[in-house]
Amino acid sequence: MNDLTDSVMNYFRQISAIPRQSGNEQGMQDYLINFACKHNLSYYQDEHKNVIIYKKTTDKEPIILQAHTDMVYVTSTNPFCAKQKKGIKLMQKGQWLTAKGTSLGADDGIGVAMILSFLASDIPCNIEAVFTAAEETTMQGAYQIDISKLTAKKLICLDGFENNTIVVSTASFTDFLITLDQTTQTLDADYHWYQITLKGLIGGHSGFDIDKQRGNSHQLMTKLLKRFPNVFLNRFVGGYQFNVIPTETSAVFATNVDEGAVKDVIEAFINEYSQLYPSMEISSLKIDRPQKVLSCGNDLLNFFEEFQYGVLSKDNQNNVIASQNLSEVNTDKGSIKIGLRANSKNEEQSMIAELQALCDKHHLTWSIVDTQPGFETLPNSKLLSDLQQTNPNAKTIKMHIAVECGIFQNRIKNLDTVIISPTILCAHSVQERLDLDSVKNTVNWLEKYLRLN
């Protein structure tokens, strides 16, 4: 690695030592302010944990470099809603960097680290470095940051997943929430009670990985439960948040078949799906009779059965343009989270209408919590042209992810925007890994751009 890339990785190691799960960005804000003070750079901070650091050592036109400070924290021991109390333990395997037992946080810690390395370097530049909070949840950092503190009309976001690409368009993201009726009823004593846990799926990012056939633990659990006669749900819990593909689901239910028959059904299910999902594990336990069953249980299972998980449509270049993720289901809390992504307004409206109709059919109460916009690079973009000239190997792509660029583009008139990044695989999962060779490539690319523009 060159000196600048070494600097990037040093900053990434420092960042990885700071707990920075979404909602806990105070440590990162403190770190960034200390960094700015150490390097005699002016900065701005706000109550939303956003930080802007300024470096002007040339009269060149200013440019925004942007990344988010929070991460999706997933562990191998708690795939539902782990609380991050410690830093990330990094492990290198050849050209790949991963984490021990958790998500890596390269999304978007590596973007933060790259920006810091350029701020600390002697490269002549006019950078407005924007570090936002809460990107992985509400995106309130981007919504609330004071844009009057920014003068640039060009923005390079470092929150992508593919090396040698320039992302010129992204999807909108809709947080769709179902509120469950938690009314219960008593069940006759003739039924047997079981707890089944399905786990071990790969999971990942609900946009970038949605077309990779990794399975959805809720959908698979539903398929399994539907193989038992007369199922009555007491509990159905799993998943994490809107933008994470769920890897583990647990269900407590009653049926009128004995334990041997349950195990036979599970064995047959595993045999049927083992080639598609070789890491999938299913365990069952006969339990004492719970007191109640969910009155909405049958509607819930029927909804899950009819819900179309994953890719809904593609364009003529085989790019995903509409998808939906059944993310978190928690009957204890009485809620279901679904993340909808669309690369066009028509697709977005069609998906929402169809999902609303499915909810109404099964007597489920729904609401739209938020919709974050996608973005498009401006026509005849000089920013795009200059990046292509400094990296002839780069291709332009439309990506089925939701990032903060659309919010900034809506808030800053005529803001030209692109995304570049190193390669990150399996983000939002314990399999997340970062290609170190691609970090070097992206750093060299951005350095060439900043020196020439």
Helices and strands as residue ranges (DSSP letters): H 3-16, H 26-38, E 43-45, E 51-56, E 63-68, E 90-93, E 96-99, H 106-120, E 126-132, H 140-144, G 147-149, E 154-157, E 165-170, E 172-179, E 184-185, E 192-199, E 204-205, H 217-225, E 232-238, E 244-245, E 249-255, H 259-273, E 281-286, E 293-294, H 297-306, E 310-314, E 320-330, E 335-342, H 345-361, E 365-372, H 382-390, E 395-399, H 405-411, E 416-419, E 424-425, E 433-435, H 436-452
